[in-house]
Structure formats: structure tokens, C-alpha cells
């Protein structure tokens, strides 16, 4: 099990525990915990409705690939620590990261 600290859109914090033997991405886990993530594109890096900021542990997450970078470039609130949670696979290395959910891109 790994622990991920999640700050939602109302600045409420919760630490979630996630087994690492599942074949899911972070977006799917967050949805499973009841977070309001639209995931309109189904995890294909095409909509940015799963946009998050990495608050701690960015070095633990694999580099962004081109599709994710292209989508992040379209967001008005993208920061250097922005990621699409659908592009982050659950793995032992993620233990202890801290993330913040961002607005859905339809909210702008």
C-alpha cells in the first residue's frame, strides 16, 4: 500500500491508501475514492478534466509524454508542476506524494 495526500478543490485534505498491485492510473483511483473528476476522454490525455498539481514528490513521477504536454499547453492555469492524473500509473514510487485537484477545463 502507498499513501497519497490529496487536496480537493475546496482545500480539504485527505490521505488515501492505494494498493500497488492494481493496474490503474491515478485518475481512476481518485474517481474510485469519490473525487469529482469528469474524465471525459476516458484517460487518453485529450480533455484535461483530471488536471492536478503535484505539491510534493514530483521527482517520484515519470516524465510527461508528448500527449500530456500538448494538453497541458492548452490550460490557462497550467504550472510547471501540472500533470494529468490519467497519465500517472500507480506504482510503489508514488508513496508519499501530495497532489491538489485543479478545476475541470470546462470551468474556465
N, CA, C and O of each residue as an XYZ file, in Angstrom:
432
protein
N       0.844     -1.183      0.000
C       0.000      0.000      0.000
C       0.887      1.244      0.000
O       1.923      1.306      0.663
N       0.432      2.227     -0.773
C       1.092      3.530     -0.743
C       0.086      4.554     -0.237
O      -1.124      4.329     -0.275
N       0.603      5.677      0.234
C      -0.251      6.760      0.703
C      -0.041      7.977     -0.183
O       1.089      8.339     -0.512
N      -1.158      8.606     -0.566
C      -1.134      9.810     -1.392
C      -1.988     10.849     -0.692
O      -3.142     10.588     -0.353
N      -1.425     12.025     -0.476
C      -2.157     13.124      0.158
C      -2.860     13.916     -0.937
O      -2.224     14.387     -1.880
N      -4.176     14.059     -0.804
C      -4.995     14.712     -1.826
C      -5.644     15.949     -1.236
O      -6.282     15.878     -0.185
N      -5.485     17.084     -1.907
C      -6.196     18.314     -1.556
C      -7.231     18.537     -2.649
O      -6.888     18.662     -3.824
N      -8.508     18.586     -2.251
C      -9.564     18.734     -3.249
C      -9.753     20.204     -3.636
O      -9.003     21.072     -3.190
N     -10.745     20.468     -4.456
C     -10.980     21.820     -4.970
C     -11.495     22.787     -3.902
O     -11.517     23.999     -4.119
N     -11.905     22.254     -2.754
C     -12.358     23.096     -1.635
C     -11.280     23.173     -0.553
O     -11.566     23.574      0.575
N     -10.049     22.794     -0.885
C      -8.896     22.800      0.014
C      -9.025     21.859      1.200
O      -8.383     22.067      2.230
N      -9.857     20.817      1.065
C      -9.946     19.767      2.070
C      -8.886     18.722      1.761
O      -8.717     18.316      0.611
N      -8.171     18.289      2.800
C      -7.103     17.314      2.598
C      -7.491     15.954      3.144
O      -8.170     15.844      4.165
N      -7.047     14.920      2.444
C      -7.274     13.545      2.855
C      -6.088     12.726      2.366
O      -5.582     12.949      1.266
N      -5.658     11.795      3.172
C      -4.635     10.858      2.731
C      -5.337      9.568      2.349
O      -6.051      8.968      3.154
N      -5.122      9.150      1.103
C      -5.736      7.915      0.630
C      -4.678      6.819      0.583
O      -3.497      7.087      0.366
N      -5.117      5.598      0.788
C      -4.233      4.443      0.697
C      -4.594      3.656     -0.546
O      -5.765      3.382     -0.810
N      -3.579      3.300     -1.300
C      -3.795      2.654     -2.594
C      -2.904      1.423     -2.698
O      -1.693      1.518     -2.493
N      -3.486      0.267     -3.013
C      -2.636     -0.905     -3.255
C      -1.873     -0.728     -4.565
O      -2.396     -0.167     -5.528
N      -0.651     -1.206     -4.590
C       0.163     -1.022     -5.798
C       0.055     -2.195     -6.760
O       0.659     -2.176     -7.832
N      -0.702     -3.203     -6.388
C      -0.838     -4.358     -7.274
C      -2.065     -4.248     -8.178
O      -2.554     -5.249     -8.701
N      -2.550     -3.033     -8.354
C      -3.679     -2.803     -9.253
C      -3.149     -2.183    -10.538
O      -2.120     -1.508    -10.533
N      -3.834     -2.409    -11.602
C      -3.406     -1.858    -12.888
C      -4.280     -0.650    -13.209
O      -5.071     -0.676    -14.152
N      -4.125      0.415    -12.409
C      -4.925      1.623    -12.585
C      -4.023      2.837    -12.654
O      -2.856      2.796    -12.262
N      -4.595      3.925    -13.164
C      -3.876      5.194    -13.117
C      -4.434      6.020    -11.959
O      -5.439      5.650    -11.352
N      -3.786      7.122    -11.663
C      -4.181      7.950    -10.528
C      -5.587      8.508    -10.697
O      -6.324      8.614     -9.717
N      -5.972      8.866    -11.915
C      -7.328      9.374    -12.158
C      -8.369      8.337    -11.751
O      -9.350      8.676    -11.088
N      -8.171      7.092    -12.134
C      -9.123      6.035    -11.804
C      -9.219      5.832    -10.293
O     -10.307      5.602     -9.765
N      -8.099      5.915     -9.606
C      -8.093      5.789     -8.147
C      -8.848      6.948     -7.510
O      -9.661      6.740     -6.609
N      -8.586      8.162     -7.971
C      -9.276      9.333     -7.410
C     -10.782      9.234     -7.625
O     -11.555      9.545     -6.720
N     -11.198      8.814     -8.787
C     -12.628      8.615     -9.047
C     -13.192      7.553     -8.109
O     -14.300      7.701     -7.592
N     -12.438      6.491     -7.894
C     -12.869      5.429     -7.003
C     -13.052      5.902     -5.564
O     -13.878      5.363     -4.828
N     -12.286      6.902     -5.172
C     -12.417      7.496     -3.838
C     -13.500      8.563     -3.792
O     -13.710      9.181     -2.748
N     -14.187      8.788     -4.903
C     -15.314      9.710     -4.917
C     -14.986     11.144     -5.274
O     -15.845     12.016     -5.144
N     -13.770     11.415     -5.719
C     -13.433     12.777     -6.129
C     -14.128     13.100     -7.450
O     -14.277     12.238     -8.316
N     -14.549     14.358     -7.588
C     -15.290     14.815     -8.758
C     -14.329     15.071     -9.918
O     -13.853     16.187    -10.122
N     -14.065     14.022    -10.659
C     -13.205     14.108    -11.836
C     -14.028     13.610    -13.018
O     -14.492     12.470    -13.021
N     -14.206     14.457    -14.009
C     -15.065     14.104    -15.130
C     -14.475     12.998    -16.003
O     -15.198     12.096    -16.426
N     -13.185     13.058    -16.273
C     -12.521     12.061    -17.117
C     -13.263     11.873    -18.433
O     -13.509     10.746    -18.862
N     -13.612     12.972    -19.063
C     -14.403     12.958    -20.290
C     -13.787     12.093    -21.387
O     -14.507     11.415    -22.121
N     -12.476     12.113    -21.500
C     -11.821     11.370    -22.586
C     -11.487      9.937    -22.198
O     -10.970      9.181    -23.021
N     -11.770      9.558    -20.974
C     -11.505      8.188    -20.545
C     -10.043      7.877    -20.300
O      -9.647      6.713    -20.331
N      -9.243      8.886    -20.060
C      -7.837      8.655    -19.743
C      -6.894      8.688    -20.921
O      -5.802      8.123    -20.860
N      -7.299      9.340    -21.989
C      -6.485      9.388    -23.205
C      -5.646     10.661    -23.339
O      -5.028     10.879    -24.381
N      -5.615     11.504    -22.303
C      -4.881     12.783    -22.318
C      -5.432     13.740    -23.367
O      -4.678     14.463    -24.019
N      -6.773     13.738    -23.526
C      -7.398     14.575    -24.545
C      -8.324     15.663    -23.987
O      -8.823     16.485    -24.755
N      -8.565     15.688    -22.667
C      -9.553     16.649    -22.167
C      -9.074     17.480    -20.984
O      -9.603     18.572    -20.775
N      -8.129     17.036    -20.222
C      -7.573     17.730    -19.053
C      -8.553     17.894    -17.896
O      -8.330     18.733    -17.024
N      -9.637     17.108    -17.867
C     -10.569     17.197    -16.743
C     -10.025     16.491    -15.500
O     -10.682     16.486    -14.459
N      -8.841     15.898    -15.597
C      -8.196     15.260    -14.449
C      -6.918     16.008    -14.054
O      -6.014     15.428    -13.453
N      -6.851     17.289    -14.394
C      -5.689     18.135    -14.125
C      -5.416     18.217    -12.627
O      -6.320     18.488    -11.836
N      -4.163     17.981    -12.244
C      -3.730     18.121    -10.860
C      -2.427     18.900    -10.811
O      -1.734     19.039    -11.819
N      -2.103     19.401     -9.637
C      -0.782     19.950     -9.367
C      -0.097     19.004     -8.389
O      -0.716     18.533     -7.435
N       1.165     18.731     -8.624
C       1.959     17.923     -7.705
C       2.557     18.883     -6.678
O       3.370     19.740     -7.025
N       2.158     18.741     -5.431
C       2.638     19.623     -4.376
C       3.933     19.115     -3.760
O       4.813     19.902     -3.410
N       4.048     17.800     -3.628
C       5.266     17.173     -3.097
C       5.499     15.859     -3.827
O       4.556     15.127     -4.124
N       6.758     15.570     -4.112
C       7.113     14.290     -4.702
C       7.150     14.260     -6.211
O       7.079     13.187     -6.811
N       7.259     15.421     -6.838
C       7.270     15.463     -8.305
C       8.386     14.599     -8.900
O       8.237     14.035     -9.984
N       9.492     14.504     -8.184
C      10.623     13.716     -8.671
C      10.321     12.219     -8.698
O      11.052     11.457     -9.330
N       9.260     11.791     -8.025
C       8.881     10.372     -7.978
C       8.033      9.943     -9.178
O       7.808      8.752     -9.392
N       7.571     10.908     -9.950
C       6.625     10.637    -11.030
C       7.364     10.637    -12.368
O       8.188     11.517    -12.616
N       7.078      9.662    -13.230
C       7.730      9.638    -14.547
C       7.488     10.934    -15.338
O       6.500     11.637    -15.123
N       8.396     11.218    -16.234
C       8.306     12.424    -17.069
C       7.026     12.437    -17.905
O       6.461     11.388    -18.216
N       6.584     13.629    -18.258
C       5.412     13.790    -19.125
C       5.768     13.331    -20.549
O       6.885     13.528    -21.026
N       4.793     12.721    -21.196
C       4.973     12.369    -22.602
C       4.314     13.444    -23.462
O       3.628     14.322    -22.939
N       4.516     13.379    -24.770
C       4.065     14.435    -25.677
C       2.571     14.720    -25.595
O       2.178     15.887    -25.589
N       1.731     13.698    -25.532
C       0.273     13.919    -25.497
C      -0.123     14.710    -24.263
O      -0.970     15.601    -24.339
N       0.483     14.391    -23.124
C       0.183     15.125    -21.895
C       0.684     16.569    -21.984
O      -0.027     17.500    -21.603
N       1.886     16.750    -22.477
C       2.432     18.103    -22.632
C       1.558     18.951    -23.554
O       1.299     20.120    -23.265
N       1.106     18.366    -24.656
C       0.255     19.095    -25.596
C      -1.043     19.547    -24.935
O      -1.473     20.682    -25.137
N      -1.670     18.677    -24.149
C      -2.920     19.028    -23.484
C      -2.686     20.076    -22.400
O      -3.473     21.013    -22.267
N      -1.621     19.930    -21.630
C      -1.334     20.913    -20.583
C      -1.090     22.299    -21.169
O      -1.416     23.308    -20.543
N      -0.518     22.350    -22.366
C      -0.274     23.638    -23.029
C      -1.559     24.398    -23.326
O      -1.511     25.608    -23.546
N      -2.702     23.728    -23.338
C      -3.970     24.394    -23.641
C      -4.639     24.991    -22.404
O      -5.640     25.696    -22.528
N      -4.105     24.721    -21.219
C      -4.761     25.137    -19.977
C      -4.269     26.498    -19.494
O      -3.064     26.746    -19.462
N      -5.193     27.381    -19.118
C      -4.787     28.700    -18.640
C      -4.128     28.676    -17.260
O      -3.412     29.614    -16.911
N      -4.354     27.629    -16.474
C      -3.763     27.583    -15.140
C      -2.687     26.508    -15.008
O      -2.366     26.096    -13.893
N      -2.130     26.051    -16.119
C      -1.061     25.057    -16.068
C       0.190     25.688    -15.470
O       0.550     26.824    -15.778
N       0.827     24.929    -14.621
C       2.059     25.347    -13.942
C       3.133     24.294    -14.226
O       2.827     23.234    -14.772
N       4.368     24.571    -13.867
C       5.411     23.555    -14.064
C       5.123     22.235    -13.344
O       5.612     21.184    -13.758
N       4.334     22.286    -12.271
C       4.008     21.071    -11.526
C       2.662     20.470    -11.941
O       2.141     19.596    -11.248
N       2.098     20.919    -13.051
C       0.829     20.390    -13.551
C       1.023     19.019    -14.174
O       2.019     18.750    -14.845
N       0.039     18.158    -13.930
C       0.010     16.839    -14.549
C      -1.429     16.455    -14.844
O      -2.364     17.029    -14.285
N      -1.598     15.489    -15.720
C      -2.894     14.854    -15.933
C      -2.850     13.555    -15.152
O      -2.001     12.701    -15.405
N      -3.768     13.403    -14.200
C      -3.714     12.221    -13.343
C      -3.945     10.929    -14.117
O      -3.554      9.857    -13.657
N      -4.574     11.016    -15.284
C      -4.793      9.821    -16.102
C      -3.493      9.283    -16.690
O      -3.452      8.146    -17.159
N      -2.448     10.076    -16.669
C      -1.175      9.670    -17.263
C      -0.170      9.188    -16.224
O       0.988      8.928    -16.552
N      -0.608      9.066    -14.971
C       0.269      8.623    -13.894
C      -0.194      7.243    -13.420
O      -1.256      7.114    -12.812
N       0.596      6.234    -13.696
C       0.278      4.861    -13.286
C       0.617      4.683    -11.804
O       1.621      5.201    -11.314
N      -0.235      3.943    -11.110
C       0.013      3.651     -9.703
C       1.234      2.736     -9.594
O       1.323      1.711    -10.270
N       2.173      3.131     -8.727
C       3.400      2.364     -8.522
C       3.936      2.669     -7.125
O       3.578      3.678     -6.518
N       4.787      1.795     -6.632
C       5.397      1.985     -5.313
C       6.080      3.342     -5.183
O       6.066      3.942     -4.107
N       6.672      3.826     -6.257
C       7.417      5.080     -6.224
C       6.551      6.282     -5.847
O       7.079      7.306     -5.414
N       5.242      6.174     -6.004
C       4.350      7.306     -5.713
C       4.081      7.495     -4.219
O       3.446      8.473     -3.823
N       4.554      6.577     -3.399
C       4.294      6.659     -1.963
C       4.742      8.006     -1.408
O       5.894      8.409     -1.566
N       3.805      8.695     -0.751
C       4.118      9.958     -0.090
C       3.932     11.206     -0.929
O       4.166     12.309     -0.437
N       3.515     11.066     -2.189
C       3.309     12.288     -2.970
C       2.098     13.051     -2.437
O       1.229     12.484     -1.775
N       2.063     14.326     -2.736
C       0.945     15.183     -2.351
C       0.466     15.902     -3.602
O       1.260     16.492     -4.335
N      -0.856     15.845     -3.842
C      -1.428     16.441     -5.056
C      -2.589     17.358     -4.699
O      -3.172     17.264     -3.619
N      -2.907     18.242     -5.633
C      -4.085     19.105     -5.494
C      -4.893     19.015     -6.777
O      -4.353     19.170     -7.872
N      -6.192     18.763     -6.637
C      -7.080     18.738     -7.795
C      -7.271     20.163     -8.308
O      -7.415     21.096     -7.519
N      -7.274     20.325     -9.610
C      -7.500     21.635    -10.218
C      -8.878     21.657    -10.846
O      -9.544     20.626    -10.941
N      -9.305     22.833    -11.273
C     -10.615     22.975    -11.917
C     -10.686     22.125    -13.170
O      -9.680     21.910    -13.846
N     -11.876     21.644    -13.473
C     -12.068     20.981    -14.759
C     -11.924     22.036    -15.846
O     -12.288     23.193    -15.636
N     -11.398     21.653    -17.003
C     -11.159     22.663    -18.045
C     -12.460     23.279    -18.531
O     -12.422     24.357    -19.123
N     -13.605     22.655    -18.314
C     -14.874     23.251    -18.711
C     -15.278     24.381    -17.761
O     -16.197     25.138    -18.073
N     -14.614     24.512    -16.611
C     -14.964     25.536    -15.631
C     -14.410     26.928    -15.995
O     -14.761     27.916    -15.351
N     -13.564     27.008    -17.004
C     -12.918     28.296    -17.311
C     -13.817     29.190    -18.122
O     -13.429     30.307    -18.465
